[in-house]
């Protein structure tokens, strides 16, 4: 099963440094690097209220697959 038919669950994968389930983002992450090492932090969405997405602004820097989609069209839970 590769998650492509309508009966299959959405595919979980890494796309442009974001974890996605189908076409919806399911994480928030940040990276920082320096001479002493590298840090990667990821927070996964578990249970959230879609009404709260109205408070978020569209980020200036975003991956190409995100485009201009609002948060409620680009996140998945």
Beta strands, then each sheet from edge to edge (+ up, - down):
strand 1: 12-15
strand 2: 18-21
strand 3: 24-25
strand 4: 27-34
strand 5: 37-44
sheet 1: 1+ 2- 3+
sheet 2: 4+ 5-
end
